[in-house]
Amino acid sequence: MGHTADTSLAVAPAMQIVLIMKFVQLAVALGLSLSAAAAEKPNILFIFADDWGWGDLGCHGHPYVKTPNIDRLAREGTDFHRFTVASGVCSPSRTAVMTGHFPARYNIDGHFAWVPSNARRNMPDWLDPGAPLLPRFLQEAGYATAHYGKWHLANNMIPDSPLPGAYGYDAYGAFNCAGEQMPVHEDSGHAVAFIEKAAAAERPFFVNLWLHEPHTPFHTVPKYEWRFRHLENEADRIYASVLSHADDRVGQVLDVLDRLGIADNTLVIFSSDNGPARAPGPTKLELMYDTATGAGWGIGAAKGVTGGRRGYKAALFEGGIGVPFIARWPGRIAAGKVDKRSLISAVDLLPTFCEVAGAELPDSYVPDGVDIVEVLRGKEMPSRGKPLFWKSSARWPAPRTRPDHWVSYAVVHKDRKLVSNRDGSHLELYDIAADPYEKRDLKGSEPEVVSALQGLLEEWKATLPARPSGNVFSSERKQERQPGNP
């Protein structure tokens, strides 16, 4: 027994060495595996147009607008027909993307304008840089982050508003913000250069390409007007030309993904901040001037279409909030598929992008949206467990020339949508799944549903702040900074 014991003691160090060597080999292998996994983090390119109607795409059947590059995304990805943004206008819609929250939580119910207008509407002067922010979450997860194009989470007429870099972007070029205004047509060139730099550094990237088109003023270029010279109506030529120009710039960015061999590892999404702008009646075609983007054609050239959806920009009916949403991620998102059932929202983008990127959300952060990675990959979501809410400022009764622009509040739960004027004296109820064009009001036949959705809406309204708070006021406000002033 003594000999056996002596022998076991003698071989123990050798066994320990073998085990240590195997452990080191395993650790090295795991380290390499983790490094490779980090290197394979998917890139994210989010293309967000401005006032692009659901029907303003070749792949959605537009009779004369040509969008071959965006159509390519639909051909190589999935086209979701039931995506909605969180507002019928720009700034609150973009707030939802940035924060994953309904914009009313920040008192952002309309577009950011000059300071007196913001104060009069009980709005801040910019989105709080201290809010939970998508680019910052991705930046903290190791992503190179950039923003090119429209900003409008402040305004160029508020010179002391924070620049986009304060929100978690490593690089930016923008307009509708403080500081120098980037020319609107330079967005794709900057995006291409940033992508090339990030790829050379082997860093995953998140790029916002927020297009100006087709917002007024319409900045036309002769090359693109020439493409549509066969159209007799000048407004049609103008509108088609600016969309074609934007589509070509989308193509430039898609081409660099192909050239660098990173298209398969890049999630690309195309969408719009709200439905198309339309003049309320016949409007003369005239030039206008915008302090951020310069001179161009005015609202008389707006020819956007909603694909039959009710209302248009600034409405909370589907024509104002139901916009294109096309997602491409080769090998992960089905190619050539159309999803007409999944009800998804702009507030879903932050949790989804963070899940895709492996970015950790703070324990204190509660998104209003849900992670839709599995929906992007093909699992349909015909109804939502989590309600969606909207808040706007609308006149009641509706103006005669804008009959669908009276809704101040809306809620969607399951497959029902309740819309309400400001004081709740007028309500309408729709089966948003069976009746996406909102033609049949069900409030008379489903009073119990109306009551339940009213209850949800009132509960949500009770959670909203009475006035803006935080570092969100320009120095131009003298008294708004003082406690107790709205």
HELIX and SHEET records of a PDB file:
HELIX    1   1 GLY A    2  ALA A   39  1                                  38    
HELIX    2   2 GLY A   58  HIS A   60  5                                   3    
HELIX    3   3 PRO A   68  GLU A   76  1                                   9    
HELIX    4   4 CYS A   90  THR A   99  1                                  10    
HELIX    5   5 PRO A  103  TYR A  106  5                                   4    
HELIX    6   6 VAL A  115  ARG A  120  1                                   6    
HELIX    7   7 LEU A  134  GLU A  140  1                                   7    
HELIX    8   8 PRO A  164  TYR A  167  5                                   4    
HELIX    9   9 VAL A  184  GLU A  186  5                                   3    
HELIX   10  10 ASP A  187  ALA A  200  1                                  14    
HELIX   11  11 PRO A  222  ARG A  227  1                                   6    
HELIX   12  12 GLU A  234  ARG A  259  1                                  26    
HELIX   13  13 ALA A  263  ASN A  265  5                                   3    
HELIX   14  14 ILE A  299  ALA A  301  5                                   3    
HELIX   15  15 GLU A  318  ILE A  321  1                                   4    
HELIX   16  16 ALA A  346  ASP A  348  5                                   3    
HELIX   17  17 LEU A  349  ALA A  357  1                                   9    
HELIX   18  18 VAL A  373  LEU A  376  1                                   4    
HELIX   19  19 PRO A  447  ALA A  462  1                                  16    
SHEET    1   A 8 ALA A 171  PHE A 175  0                                        
SHEET    2   A 8 ALA A 144  LYS A 150  1                                        
SHEET    3   A 8 PHE A 205  TRP A 210  1                                        
SHEET    4   A 8 ASN A  43  ALA A  49  1                                        
SHEET    5   A 8 THR A 266  SER A 272  1                                        
SHEET    6   A 8 PHE A 325  ARG A 328 -1                                        
SHEET    7   A 8 THR A  78  PHE A  80 -1                                        
SHEET    8   A 8 LYS A 337  ASP A 339  1                                        
SHEET    1   B 2 PHE A  83  THR A  84  0                                        
SHEET    2   B 2 ILE A 344  SER A 345  1                                        
SHEET    1   C 2 LEU A 287  ASP A 290  0                                        
SHEET    2   C 2 GLY A 294  TRP A 297 -1                                        
SHEET    1   D 4 LEU A 388  LYS A 391  0                                        
SHEET    2   D 4 TYR A 409  HIS A 413 -1                                        
SHEET    3   D 4 ARG A 416  SER A 420 -1                                        
SHEET    4   D 4 LEU A 427  ASP A 431 -1                                        
END                                                                             
